[in-house]
């Protein structure tokens, strides 16, 4: 029955596949932070009802890259991209992803 309906978190039903995938991703990230030297951005709503701020700050501190940033979004809830700050966050993410961390090389024909 639990496999059919999923996991119940604080009265909200989460599909089992979604919950399983999230746990697998979380475990992978825990194993690899502190090893990978890649730029990273964290966005955390100060009213997040699911993930505590300390959890994001702990993960942020474990990254060894100099190019890292944590943004705490005022009045932000867990689903930041559906809130009033969504456009600002999307602009920030787009800007971050448009930077090329590797110098592009010209291909000779």
C-alpha positions in Angstrom: 0.0 0.0 0.0 2.9 2.4 0.8 4.4 1.7 -2.6 1.1 2.6 -4.3 0.4 5.8 -2.4 4.0 6.9 -1.5 5.4 8.6 1.5 3.4 10.9 3.8 5.4 14.0 5.0 3.6 16.4 7.4 0.2 15.5 6.0 1.3 15.9 2.3 1.5 12.8 0.1 4.7 12.3 -1.9 4.9 9.7 -4.6 7.2 6.9 -3.8 9.2 7.3 -7.0 9.7 11.0 -6.3 10.8 10.3 -2.7 13.1 7.5 -3.8 14.7 9.7 -6.5 15.2 12.5 -4.1 16.9 10.3 -1.5 19.2 8.8 -4.2 20.2 12.3 -5.4 20.7 13.5 -1.8 23.0 10.6 -1.0 25.0 11.1 -4.2 25.5 14.8 -3.3 26.5 14.0 0.2 29.1 11.5 -1.0 30.6 13.9 -3.6 30.6 17.4 -1.9 34.1 18.3 -0.9 35.5 16.4 -3.8 34.1 18.2 -6.9 35.6 21.6 -7.5 32.7 23.1 -9.5 30.9 26.4 -9.3 27.7 26.2 -7.3 24.7 28.3 -6.4 22.2 27.7 -3.6 18.8 29.4 -3.4 16.9 29.0 -0.2 13.6 30.5 0.9 13.7 31.8 4.5 10.1 30.4 4.9 10.9 27.0 3.4 8.6 24.6 5.1 10.5 21.4 4.1 14.2 22.0 4.1 15.8 23.8 7.1 18.1 26.7 6.2 20.9 25.0 8.2 20.8 22.1 5.8 21.5 24.4 2.8 24.2 26.3 4.7 25.9 23.0 5.7 26.0 21.8 2.1 27.3 25.2 1.0 30.2 25.0 3.4 31.2 21.6 2.1 31.8 22.8 -1.4 35.5 23.5 -2.0 35.1 25.8 -5.0 35.8 29.5 -4.6 32.9 30.3 -7.0 30.0 29.5 -4.7 27.1 31.6 -3.5 24.1 31.1 -1.2 21.1 33.4 -1.7 18.4 33.5 1.0 15.2 34.6 -0.6 13.0 36.7 1.7 9.5 35.3 2.2 10.6 32.4 -0.1 8.9 29.0 0.4 10.1 25.6 -0.7 8.9 25.9 -4.3 10.9 29.1 -5.1 10.2 29.0 -8.8 6.5 29.3 -8.3 6.7 32.3 -5.9 7.0 36.0 -6.4 10.8 35.9 -6.6 10.7 33.4 -9.5 11.8 35.9 -12.2 14.7 37.1 -10.2 15.9 33.6 -9.4 15.5 32.5 -13.1 17.5 35.5 -14.2 20.2 34.7 -11.7 20.4 31.0 -12.7 20.4 31.9 -16.4 23.3 34.3 -15.9 25.2 31.7 -13.9 24.7 29.0 -16.5 25.6 31.3 -19.4 29.1 31.8 -18.0 31.6 29.4 -19.6 33.9 28.0 -16.9 36.1 26.5 -19.5 37.9 28.7 -22.1 36.5 27.7 -25.5 39.1 26.7 -28.1 38.9 27.3 -31.9 38.7 24.2 -34.0 40.9 24.2 -37.1 39.4 22.8 -40.2 
